[in-house]
Amino acid sequence: PQLKNAEIDHPAKVYERIMVMIDTLYNKAELVHGDLSEFNILYHDHPYLIDMGQSVTRDHPRALQFLMRDIRNINRFFKKRGCAVKSEYEIFNTVTGLNVAAP
């Protein structure tokens, strides 16, 4: 099922796994999903990212905007389910190696 409809026994572990996937996608594949949310993740024992067709390379002019949106979407989903989430800026900075301050 889509993540939004899945029964998740350990949401904090799934959240952390998705954060690792975002980092791996950005730093190893040099891609940003661009539309990551609970609708584009399937879940059965662990998460599977789908709909990668709209992904962009890291050098795309809006890649960093898309990355931040992806992080916000995942944080929003897990926060609504009572999971402690990291600051979107902390995640963004860790993934990109930048030092963007929260407004």
C-alpha positions in Angstrom: 0.0 0.0 0.0 0.9 3.6 -0.2 2.6 4.9 2.9 -0.5 7.0 3.7 -2.6 3.8 4.0 0.0 1.5 5.5 0.0 0.2 9.1 3.4 1.1 10.4 4.6 -0.6 13.6 7.7 1.6 14.1 7.1 5.0 12.5 10.4 6.5 13.8 12.4 3.8 12.1 10.5 4.2 8.9 11.0 8.0 9.1 14.8 7.6 9.6 14.9 5.1 6.7 13.2 7.6 4.4 15.7 10.3 5.5 18.5 7.9 4.6 16.9 7.3 1.2 16.6 11.1 0.5 20.3 11.5 1.4 21.4 8.5 -0.7 19.3 9.7 -3.7 20.9 13.2 -3.4 24.5 12.2 -2.7 25.0 8.9 -4.5 22.5 9.1 -7.4 22.7 13.0 -7.6 18.9 13.2 -7.8 16.1 14.9 -6.0 12.7 13.1 -6.1 10.8 16.4 -6.5 7.4 15.0 -5.5 8.1 12.9 -2.5 5.2 12.4 -0.1 3.1 9.7 1.5 1.5 9.2 -1.9 4.8 8.3 -3.7 6.1 5.8 -1.2 4.9 2.3 -1.0 5.3 0.4 2.2 5.7 -3.3 2.9 8.2 -4.2 5.6 10.2 -1.1 4.4 9.5 2.0 2.2 9.8 2.0 -1.5 10.1 5.3 -3.4 8.0 5.3 -6.6 7.2 7.8 -9.4 10.8 8.7 -10.0 10.1 9.9 -13.5 9.8 13.6 -12.3 13.1 13.4 -10.4 15.7 16.1 -11.3 19.4 16.1 -11.1 21.2 18.1 -8.4 22.2 20.8 -10.9 18.6 21.5 -11.9 17.8 25.2 -11.1 15.0 24.2 -8.6 16.6 21.1 -7.2 17.2 22.6 -3.7 13.6 23.9 -3.6 12.3 20.5 -4.5 14.5 18.9 -1.9 13.2 21.1 0.8 9.6 20.4 -0.3 10.3 16.7 -0.2 11.7 17.0 3.4 8.7 19.1 4.5 6.2 16.7 3.1 7.8 13.7 4.9 8.1 15.7 8.1 4.5 16.8 7.9 3.3 13.2 7.4 5.2 11.7 10.3 4.6 14.6 12.6 0.8 14.2 12.1 1.3 10.6 13.2 3.0 11.6 16.5 6.6 10.9 15.4 9.3 13.3 16.5 10.8 14.8 13.4 14.1 16.7 12.9 14.2 20.3 11.8 13.7 20.5 8.0 16.8 22.9 7.9 18.9 20.4 9.9 18.0 17.6 7.4 18.5 19.9 4.4 21.9 21.0 5.7 23.0 17.5 6.5 22.0 16.2 3.1 23.4 19.0 1.0 26.4 20.1 3.1 25.1 23.7 3.0 24.5 25.9 6.0 21.0 27.3 5.5 19.5 29.0 8.5 15.9 28.8 9.4 14.1 32.1 8.9 
